[in-house]
Amino acid sequence: IFFVSLLQVGLSFSDLIRNAQQIEEKNLPYVLTVDEMDVARSEVQQFLTDAGATHMREPFQEAEDEAQKFQRGIEKFKQLYRSENNDEKLKQIEEIESSFNRFNASGKVMAEAYITQGMEAGNVLMKGNDQIAGFDKHSEVPSQELTKFREEQIAESKQAVANITEGASSSLWIMIAGSVLSALVMLGVA
């Protein structure tokens, strides 16, 4: 009985270790990657708005640097989901990439309009009208998608923590039950 209890506890600890490694190696780093992507998205928006407001082209390069940071995060997730054969999540990250690319392209056009065509043309492209969504509207989509995506990453982390807690609790009860049963068997034998 005691041997069986120890074997079961050993298997439970193996699951605990696997879940802890998942949190350390996957969940937390990927939550941080989403946060980095969201900062990059925000920086792209700020730099392109700065380019339009100042009529200077220098912020274009800074926006491009941030867009590349965002893209590195996208590639990290694509690699993960391909390795997991997770087509649903791969599609989701590709949608986030597409909305970011639309937002980034819209921002470049807007900033260029401010520089070459003046305030009125730039304002139309920033705020939008009946015919075009505008940069402000385009910026909302990747922001909302990243927020949802981040919440999903956090939910996965919370599930892994719940699995650890459940496994630890189960291991404790197996140890207690095994010890009690072993003690009863020994008392019965003696």
Disulfide bonds with the S-S distance in Angstrom:
none
